[in-house]
Amino acid sequence: MRTNPPSTAAAILLQVGGPANVTSVAHCMTRLRLGLADPSLANEEALRALPQVLGVVTTGDTYQLVLGPGLVVSVTAQFETLLKRGRAAQAAADALATHTAAGAPAAQAAGGPPTGTVTDGPAAGTLTVGPEAGTLADGLAGRGRQLREAARRRNATPVKRALGRVANVFVPLIPALIGCGVLAGAAGLLANAGWLPGLTPALTSLSSGFMALIAVFVGVNTAKEFGGTPVLGGAVAAVVVHPGVAKVTAFGTALRPGQGGVLGALAAALLATRVEKWCRGRVPGALDVLVTPTLTVLLSGLATLYGLMYAAGAVSTAVGTTANWLLQTTGAAAGLILGALFLPLVMLGLHQALIPLHTTLIEQQGSTPLLPLLAMAGAGQVGAALAVYVRLRHDTSIRTTIRSALPAGLLGVGEPLIYGVSLPLGRPFLTACAGGAAGGAFIGSFAMLGTKVGATAIGPSGWALFPLLAGNRSPAATAAIYGGGLLTGYAVGFLATYLFGFGGRSLHDGENRAG
């Protein structure tokens, strides 16, 4: 089916409450992430009915629309264009309203329907959600909506909102991490094979350049996310990777360029944002342009050199040391626990805390050994969905849902299967976690034997992670271990769900409804 990004973007904008309700726009590898002033104005059922929307995930005041790789980029660009046009039209309407007696009607005529009527308009009413009434898929969709709403309420806590904001710092970096990771893998293959010796150094430089300056990008994104001036956040974070810090001594020890890594850059930019806001509220306007940037860089920069870099360096080192120790000594158990708990972590919104850890490990070691283990949760989910497909063979509606969501699930986009199939059914969600645990234990057991499997970037999962795999063995051996983990997750998720994922009532009801 040919997709139409402009029409998809326009439909999304309409169903999230219009331009006035959108406070932020971003995207990752598969999701369009929208900050909404009033999430209750979004028409979630209408959003899910859009052909290109694979799923909807809500965390607090953020709406995440799963669109899939590639499409999300074009839809986001079109959405931002439409958003700017809508805001410009609304601004013109507001200006007109102040000069006319009939200001409110004129504003509505120029800017479109009022925000509060979007979810109740004719366009929303004509959309058909899901298959015909009375099927098991309808019941699962309704149950999924209830679970998503409950998850949204759970995620609306200060800690989880803070984790979400930290994740927003790193999510925009994922495309560059992926591109550079693929180039690094290609350079490694060419170097090991002795092919194209003239091109290999160029590929190495291209893949390493971003990682050498990632602290600067983290600083820019941190200041942007937390309300500071992006370039000032980047300027302070740049101190972390500047070669000249080798001449600075803190706590009796000479600093190393890059010490503290992305965690140090994040802390430095956060401090810079606080200093900048403090200065803005106290420095006279005539001196603000000169004094505020200077004090921001000076005060936060000194604090970074003589405190934050040292502390963040200790934390970063501890993260790498702990991860390696866990996998080398308790690899199978660690893999089992991580593979089993990742889906619940996603439900609770706590998975976002892993993004800085992944980035720190990639910066330190060139790859994160945690991501392949966590990716096994998606394999268990796919196996569970296949078992549901087989067991509910008479229910065409749920089988249609699984067929449409399965390709995305194989590529690591699991939300349509989670919220449309396994989670509403209950037991298949638990058996999917069992499949993830088995796949994680499979890969973790090889780590105990000294064979490492890591990922040079974050974002992709499932089959899409193969080009980004890295390890201390040959590429074929690394891919074989990861592939074995996927197959284990598929198999255990399928068998556990087929044998234990259904109570007599749910299976009986599903087949009766289909009949």
C-alpha positions in Angstrom: 0.0 0.0 0.0 1.4 3.4 -0.9 1.5 5.8 2.0 0.7 9.5 1.9 2.7 11.3 4.5 0.9 14.7 4.1 -2.5 13.2 4.5 -1.3 11.1 7.5 0.2 14.1 9.1 -2.9 16.2 8.6 -5.1 13.5 10.1 -2.8 13.1 13.1 -2.8 16.9 13.7 -6.6 17.0 13.6 -7.0 14.1 16.0 -4.6 15.3 18.6 -6.5 18.5 19.2 -5.1 20.8 16.5 -2.0 23.1 16.5 -3.0 24.8 19.7 -2.8 21.6 21.6 0.7 20.5 20.4 3.6 21.7 22.6 6.5 19.7 21.1 7.3 17.4 18.2 10.1 14.8 17.9 10.6 11.4 16.5 12.8 8.4 17.1 13.4 5.4 14.8 9.7 4.3 14.7 7.6 6.8 16.7 6.3 10.3 16.3 6.5 11.8 19.8 4.0 14.7 20.5 3.8 16.7 23.7 0.2 17.7 24.2 -1.1 20.6 26.4 -4.3 18.6 27.1 -4.0 14.9 26.3 -7.7 14.4 26.9 -8.4 16.3 23.6 -6.6 13.6 21.6 -9.0 11.1 19.9 -7.0 7.9 20.5 -9.5 5.6 18.7 -9.4 7.7 15.6 -5.6 7.8 15.7 -5.4 4.0 15.9 -7.8 3.8 13.0 -5.4 5.6 10.7 -3.9 3.0 8.3 -0.3 4.1 8.8 -0.5 4.2 12.6 0.7 0.8 14.0 0.1 1.7 17.6 -0.3 4.5 20.2 1.6 4.7 23.5 0.9 7.4 26.1 3.3 8.5 28.8 2.0 11.4 30.9 1.4 14.3 28.5 3.3 12.7 25.7 1.7 10.8 22.8 3.9 8.4 20.9 2.5 7.2 17.5 4.2 4.1 16.2 4.6 4.6 12.4 7.6 2.4 11.6 11.0 3.1 10.2 11.2 5.5 7.2 7.6 6.7 7.3 8.1 8.4 10.7 10.7 10.7 9.2 8.5 12.0 6.3 5.4 12.2 8.5 7.2 14.2 11.1 8.5 16.7 8.5 5.0 17.1 7.1 3.5 17.4 10.6 5.9 20.2 11.6 5.1 22.1 8.3 1.4 21.8 9.0 1.9 22.8 12.6 3.7 26.0 11.6 1.0 26.9 9.1 -1.7 26.2 11.7 -0.1 28.4 14.3 0.5 31.2 11.8 -3.1 31.1 10.8 -4.2 31.1 14.5 -1.9 34.0 15.2 -3.4 36.0 12.3 -6.9 35.1 13.5 -6.0 36.3 17.0 -4.7 39.5 15.7 -7.8 40.1 13.7 -9.9 39.3 16.7 -8.5 42.2 18.6 -9.6 44.6 15.9 -13.1 43.4 15.2 -16.2 43.3 17.2 -16.9 39.7 16.2 -13.4 38.5 17.1 -14.2 35.1 18.4 -16.2 33.9 15.3 -13.5 35.4 13.0 -10.8 33.6 14.8 -12.6 30.3 14.5 -13.3 30.9 10.8 -9.6 31.7 10.1 -8.0 29.1 12.3 -10.3 26.1 11.9 -12.6 24.5 14.4 -12.0 25.3 18.1 -9.7 22.9 19.9 -12.4 21.4 22.0 -14.5 20.2 19.0 -11.8 18.3 17.1 -12.5 14.9 18.7 -16.2 15.2 18.3 -16.4 16.5 14.7 -17.8 14.7 11.7 -14.4 13.6 10.5 -13.9 11.7 13.8 -17.4 10.3 13.7 -16.9 8.8 10.2 -13.9 6.7 11.2 -14.3 3.0 11.7 -12.3 1.5 14.5 -11.4 -2.2 14.3 -13.4 -5.0 12.8 -17.1 -5.4 13.1 -18.6 -5.3 16.6 -18.8 -8.5 18.6 -15.4 -10.0 17.6 -12.7 -10.9 20.0 -10.5 -8.2 18.5 -13.0 -5.6 19.5 -12.9 -6.8 23.1 -9.1 -6.9 23.1 -8.9 -3.4 21.7 -11.2 -2.1 24.4 -9.2 -3.8 27.1 -6.0 -2.5 25.5 -7.3 1.0 25.7 -8.1 0.6 29.4 -4.6 -0.7 30.1 -3.0 2.1 28.2 -5.0 4.7 30.1 -4.0 3.0 33.4 -0.4 3.0 32.2 -0.7 6.7 31.3 -1.9 7.5 34.8 0.9 5.5 36.4 3.5 7.3 34.2 2.2 10.7 35.2 4.6 10.9 38.2 7.5 13.3 38.8 10.2 10.6 38.5 8.8 9.1 35.3 8.3 12.5 33.8 12.0 13.3 34.6 13.1 10.0 33.0 11.0 10.9 30.0 12.7 14.3 29.7 16.2 12.7 30.0 15.2 10.2 27.3 14.2 13.1 25.0 17.8 14.3 25.2 19.1 11.0 23.7 16.3 9.9 21.4 17.2 12.5 18.7 20.8 11.1 18.6 19.6 7.6 17.6 19.7 8.1 13.8 23.3 9.3 14.0 24.2 6.4 16.3 22.7 3.9 13.9 24.4 5.4 10.8 27.8 5.6 12.5 27.3 2.1 13.9 26.6 0.6 10.5 29.7 2.4 9.1 31.8 1.2 12.0 30.7 -2.4 11.3 31.5 -2.1 7.6 34.9 -0.6 8.4 35.6 -3.5 10.8 34.6 -6.1 8.2 36.8 -4.5 5.5 39.8 -4.3 7.9 39.5 -7.9 9.0 39.2 -9.1 5.4 42.0 -6.8 4.2 39.7 -5.3 1.5 39.8 -1.7 0.2 42.6 -0.5 2.5 42.3 2.9 1.1 38.6 3.3 2.0 38.8 1.7 5.5 40.4 4.7 7.2 37.8 7.0 5.7 34.9 4.9 7.0 36.6 4.7 10.4 36.8 8.5 10.5 33.2 8.9 9.5 32.0 6.5 12.1 34.1 7.9 14.9 33.6 11.6 14.3 30.1 11.7 15.9 31.1 9.7 18.9 34.1 11.9 19.5 31.7 14.9 19.8 28.6 13.2 21.2 29.0 15.2 24.5 28.4 18.4 22.6 25.2 17.1 21.0 24.0 15.9 24.4 24.6 19.3 25.8 22.7 21.0 23.1 19.7 18.7 23.4 19.8 19.0 27.2 19.6 22.7 27.2 16.8 22.6 24.6 14.8 20.1 26.6 15.1 21.9 29.9 14.5 25.5 28.7 18.0 26.8 28.2 19.9 28.2 25.2 21.0 25.2 23.2 24.4 26.6 22.1 25.3 27.5 25.7 24.5 23.9 26.8 26.7 22.6 24.0 29.5 25.1 24.8 29.7 23.9 28.4 29.4 20.2 27.5 32.2 20.7 25.0 34.6 21.1 27.9 34.2 17.4 28.6 35.8 16.4 25.3 38.3 19.2 24.9 41.9 18.0 24.8 43.0 20.9 27.0 41.4 19.4 30.1 44.4 17.0 30.3 46.2 20.0 31.9 43.6 20.4 34.6 43.9 18.7 38.0 40.9 17.8 40.1 41.1 16.0 43.4 44.8 15.5 42.9 44.3 13.7 39.6 44.7 15.0 36.0 41.5 14.9 34.0 41.2 13.0 30.8 39.4 14.3 27.7 36.0 12.6 27.6 36.1 11.8 31.3 32.5 11.5 32.4 31.2 11.0 28.9 27.6 11.7 28.1 26.6 11.6 31.8 29.0 14.4 32.5 27.8 16.3 29.5 24.2 15.9 30.6 25.0 17.1 34.1 27.1 20.1 32.8 24.3 21.2 30.5 21.7 20.9 33.2 23.8 23.1 35.5 24.3 25.6 32.7 20.6 25.8 32.1 20.0 26.5 35.8 22.7 29.1 35.9 21.4 30.8 32.7 17.8 31.0 34.2 19.2 32.4 37.4 21.1 35.1 35.5 18.1 36.0 33.2 16.0 36.8 36.3 18.6 39.1 37.9 20.9 40.7 35.3 19.6 44.0 33.9 18.3 43.8 30.3 21.0 46.1 29.0 23.7 43.8 30.2 22.0 40.5 29.7 23.5 39.7 26.3 27.0 40.1 27.6 26.8 39.0 31.3 24.5 36.0 31.1 26.4 33.9 28.5 29.7 34.7 30.2 28.6 33.7 33.7 26.8 30.6 32.3 29.9 29.3 30.6 32.2 30.4 33.4 30.3 29.1 36.5 29.0 25.9 35.0 32.2 25.3 33.2 34.3 25.5 36.3 31.9 23.3 38.2 32.2 20.8 35.4 36.0 20.8 35.4 36.4 20.6 39.2 33.5 18.4 40.1 31.1 17.0 37.6 33.7 15.4 35.2 35.3 13.6 38.1 32.0 12.4 39.6 30.4 11.5 36.3 33.6 9.7 35.3 33.4 7.5 38.4 29.7 6.7 37.6 30.4 5.9 34.0 33.3 3.6 34.9 31.0 1.9 37.4 28.3 1.4 34.8 30.8 -0.3 32.4 32.5 -2.4 35.1 29.1 -3.5 36.5 27.7 -4.5 33.2 30.8 -6.5 32.2 30.9 -8.2 35.6 27.3 -9.2 35.6 27.5 -10.8 32.1 30.8 -12.5 32.8 29.8 -14.0 36.1 26.0 -14.3 36.0 25.4 -14.0 32.3 22.6 -16.6 32.0 20.8 -15.3 35.1 21.3 -11.6 34.1 20.0 -12.3 30.6 17.0 -14.2 31.9 16.1 -11.3 34.3 16.6 -8.6 31.7 14.8 -10.5 29.0 11.9 -11.2 31.3 11.5 -7.7 32.8 11.9 -5.5 29.8 8.2 -5.6 28.7 7.0 -4.7 32.2 9.6 -1.9 32.3 8.1 -0.5 29.1 4.6 -0.6 30.6 5.9 1.2 33.7 7.8 3.8 31.7 11.1 2.9 33.4 12.8 1.6 30.3 13.8 5.2 29.5 16.3 5.1 32.2 18.3 2.6 30.1 19.0 5.0 27.3 21.8 6.9 29.0 23.3 3.6 30.1 23.3 2.3 26.6 24.9 5.4 25.3 27.5 5.4 28.0 28.5 1.8 27.2 28.6 2.5 23.5 30.9 5.5 24.2 33.1 3.5 26.5 33.3 0.1 24.8 32.0 0.7 21.3 28.8 -1.3 21.9 26.2 -2.0 24.5 25.9 -5.7 25.6 22.6 -4.9 27.2 20.5 -4.2 24.1 20.7 -7.8 22.5 19.5 -9.2 25.8 16.6 -6.7 26.1 15.7 -7.4 22.4 14.8 -10.9 23.4 11.6 -9.5 25.0 10.4 -8.7 21.5 11.2 -12.3 20.3 9.1 -13.7 23.1 6.3 -11.3 22.1 6.4 -12.6 18.5 6.3 -16.2 19.7 3.3 -15.5 22.0 1.4 -13.8 19.1 2.0 -16.8 16.8 0.6 -19.1 19.5 -2.5 -16.9 19.9 -2.9 -17.0 16.1 -2.8 -20.8 16.1 -5.0 -21.4 19.1 -7.7 -18.9 18.1 -7.9 -20.3 14.6 -11.6 -19.7 14.3 -11.4 -16.0 15.2 -10.7 -14.1 12.0 -10.6 -10.7 13.6 -7.8 -11.4 16.0 -5.9 -13.3 13.4 -6.2 -10.3 11.1 -4.8 -8.1 13.9 -1.8 -10.4 14.4 -1.1 -10.7 10.7 -1.0 -6.9 10.3 1.2 -6.4 13.4 3.6 -9.3 13.0 6.0 -7.8 10.4 6.5 -4.8 12.7 7.0 -7.1 15.6 9.7 -9.1 13.8 11.6 -5.8 13.3 11.3 -4.9 16.9 8.2 -2.7 16.9 6.2 -4.5 19.5 3.5 -2.1 20.6 0.8 -3.3 18.2 1.2 -6.9 19.4 1.5 -5.9 23.1 -1.5 -3.6 23.3 -3.6 -5.3 20.7 -3.1 -8.9 21.6 -1.0 -10.2 24.5 -1.6 -7.6 27.2 -5.4 -7.5 26.9 -5.5 -11.3 27.0 -3.4 -11.3 30.2 -1.7 -14.7 30.3 0.0 -14.4 26.8 1.8 -11.3 28.1 3.3 -13.3 30.9 4.3 -16.2 28.6 5.8 -13.6 26.2 8.0 -12.5 29.1 9.0 -16.1 29.6 10.1 -16.3 26.0 12.1 -13.1 26.4 13.7 -14.6 29.5 14.7 -17.8 27.6 16.3 -15.8 24.8 18.1 -13.5 27.2 19.5 -16.5 29.1 20.7 -18.1 25.8 22.7 -15.0 24.9 23.9 -14.4 28.5 25.2 -18.0 28.7 27.7 -17.3 25.9 28.8 -14.1 27.7 29.8 -16.3 30.7 31.9 -18.4 28.2 33.7 -15.2 27.1 31.8 -14.6 23.9 30.4 -11.0 23.9 27.4 -9.9 21.8 26.7 -6.1 21.7 25.1 -3.5 19.6 26.9 -0.4 18.2 23.7 1.7 18.4 20.3 1.8 20.1 16.9 2.0 18.5 16.5 -1.1 16.2 15.6 -4.4 17.6 14.6 -7.9 16.3 15.9 -8.6 12.8 16.8 -4.9 12.3 19.6 -5.2 14.9 21.7 -7.7 12.8 23.6 -4.9 10.9 24.6 -3.3 14.2 25.9 -6.3 16.1 29.4 -6.3 17.4 31.4 -8.8 19.5 34.8 -10.3 20.2 34.3 -13.2 17.8 33.8 -13.3 14.1 30.7 -11.4 12.7 29.2 -14.7 11.7 29.6 -16.1 15.2 28.1 -13.0 16.7 25.1 -13.1 14.4 24.6 -16.8 15.0 24.4 -16.3 18.8 22.0 -13.4 18.4 19.9 -15.3 15.9 19.9 -18.3 18.3 18.6 -16.1 21.0 15.8 -14.9 18.7 14.8 -18.4 17.8 14.9 -19.4 21.4 12.6 -16.5 22.3 10.2 -17.4 19.5 10.1 -21.0 20.4 9.7 -20.6 24.2 7.2 -17.8 23.8 5.2 -19.9 21.4 5.2 -23.1 23.5 4.6 -21.3 26.8 1.6 -19.4 25.3 0.2 -22.4 23.5 0.4 -24.7 26.5 -0.3 -22.2 29.4 -1.4 -18.9 27.9 -5.1 -19.7 27.8 -7.7 -20.4 30.4 -10.5 -22.6 29.3 -12.8 -19.6 29.4 -10.9 -17.2 27.3 -10.2 -19.8 24.5 -13.8 -21.0 24.6 -15.2 -17.5 24.5 -12.9 -16.5 21.7 -13.9 -19.4 19.5 -17.6 -19.0 20.3 -17.5 -15.3 19.3 -15.8 -16.1 16.1 -18.4 -18.7 15.3 
